[in-house]
Amino acid sequence: MNRKTKSIIGLIGSLIVCLFGSYRLVVEAPYTESLLIVPIAFAVTGFIGIIGNAGNLKKINNNSH
């Protein structure tokens, strides 16, 4: 498996984690206030992963041309 494939899989995984965290944050926000740390953590770490993997994929694409 090459680096580009790993970056794409990581980007998709980070997007899923970010969307799951955002969804749970929207769904659980009106009901519970003490358990919001988990969806916030998922949304933030997923977003950081998206940024990191997108930058890595951009760097790989620029080096291949």
C-alpha positions as YAML, in Angstrom:
chain: A
units: angstrom
residues:
- id: 1
  name: MET
  ca: [0.00, 0.00, 0.00]
- id: 2
  name: ASN
  ca: [1.52, 3.29, -1.05]
- id: 3
  name: ARG
  ca: [1.50, 6.61, 0.82]
- id: 4
  name: LYS
  ca: [-1.29, 8.11, -1.29]
- id: 5
  name: THR
  ca: [-3.65, 5.25, -0.47]
- id: 6
  name: LYS
  ca: [-2.83, 5.51, 3.23]
- id: 7
  name: SER
  ca: [-3.52, 9.24, 3.17]
- id: 8
  name: ILE
  ca: [-6.86, 8.76, 1.43]
- id: 9
  name: ILE
  ca: [-7.92, 6.08, 3.92]
- id: 10
  name: GLY
  ca: [-6.84, 8.33, 6.81]
- id: 11
  name: LEU
  ca: [-8.74, 11.27, 5.33]
- id: 12
  name: ILE
  ca: [-11.92, 9.22, 5.00]
- id: 13
  name: GLY
  ca: [-11.53, 7.86, 8.54]
- id: 14
  name: SER
  ca: [-10.96, 11.32, 9.98]
- id: 15
  name: LEU
  ca: [-13.98, 12.63, 8.10]
- id: 16
  name: ILE
  ca: [-16.14, 9.85, 9.56]
- id: 17
  name: VAL
  ca: [-14.89, 10.56, 13.10]
- id: 18
  name: CYS
  ca: [-15.48, 14.30, 12.69]
- id: 19
  name: LEU
  ca: [-18.99, 13.80, 11.27]
- id: 20
  name: PHE
  ca: [-19.87, 11.30, 13.99]
- id: 21
  name: GLY
  ca: [-18.71, 13.70, 16.70]
- id: 22
  name: SER
  ca: [-20.58, 16.60, 15.13]
- id: 23
  name: TYR
  ca: [-23.74, 14.52, 14.77]
- id: 24
  name: ARG
  ca: [-23.63, 13.38, 18.40]
- id: 25
  name: LEU
  ca: [-22.95, 16.95, 19.50]
- id: 26
  name: VAL
  ca: [-26.05, 18.20, 17.69]
- id: 27
  name: VAL
  ca: [-28.24, 15.31, 18.84]
- id: 28
  name: GLU
  ca: [-27.14, 15.20, 22.50]
- id: 29
  name: ALA
  ca: [-26.63, 18.92, 23.12]
- id: 30
  name: PRO
  ca: [-30.20, 19.75, 24.17]
- id: 31
  name: TYR
  ca: [-30.46, 16.79, 26.55]
- id: 32
  name: THR
  ca: [-27.18, 16.30, 28.40]
- id: 33
  name: GLU
  ca: [-24.61, 18.89, 29.30]
- id: 34
  name: SER
  ca: [-22.19, 16.83, 31.33]
- id: 35
  name: LEU
  ca: [-21.45, 14.23, 28.61]
- id: 36
  name: LEU
  ca: [-20.57, 16.64, 25.82]
- id: 37
  name: ILE
  ca: [-16.82, 16.12, 26.19]
- id: 38
  name: VAL
  ca: [-16.81, 12.91, 24.12]
- id: 39
  name: PRO
  ca: [-18.55, 14.31, 21.01]
- id: 40
  name: ILE
  ca: [-16.45, 17.46, 21.24]
- id: 41
  name: ALA
  ca: [-13.29, 15.36, 21.41]
- id: 42
  name: PHE
  ca: [-14.39, 13.28, 18.40]
- id: 43
  name: ALA
  ca: [-15.25, 16.36, 16.36]
- id: 44
  name: VAL
  ca: [-11.99, 18.17, 17.19]
- id: 45
  name: THR
  ca: [-9.68, 15.19, 16.66]
- id: 46
  name: GLY
  ca: [-11.48, 14.30, 13.43]
- id: 47
  name: PHE
  ca: [-11.06, 17.86, 12.20]
- id: 48
  name: ILE
  ca: [-7.36, 17.84, 13.08]
- id: 49
  name: GLY
  ca: [-7.01, 14.53, 11.23]
- id: 50
  name: ILE
  ca: [-8.76, 15.96, 8.17]
- id: 51
  name: ILE
  ca: [-6.39, 18.94, 8.11]
- id: 52
  name: GLY
  ca: [-3.32, 16.75, 8.58]
- id: 53
  name: ASN
  ca: [-4.26, 14.13, 6.02]
- id: 54
  name: ALA
  ca: [-5.36, 16.73, 3.46]
- id: 55
  name: GLY
  ca: [-2.01, 18.50, 3.83]
- id: 56
  name: ASN
  ca: [-0.16, 15.21, 3.50]
- id: 57
  name: LEU
  ca: [-2.17, 14.25, 0.41]
- id: 58
  name: LYS
  ca: [-1.54, 17.68, -1.13]
- id: 59
  name: LYS
  ca: [2.19, 17.29, -0.50]
- id: 60
  name: ILE
  ca: [2.19, 13.81, -2.08]
- id: 61
  name: ASN
  ca: [0.28, 15.08, -5.14]
- id: 62
  name: ASN
  ca: [2.66, 18.02, -5.60]
- id: 63
  name: ASN
  ca: [5.73, 15.76, -5.40]
- id: 64
  name: SER
  ca: [4.37, 13.27, -7.95]
- id: 65
  name: HIS
  ca: [4.01, 15.83, -10.75]
...
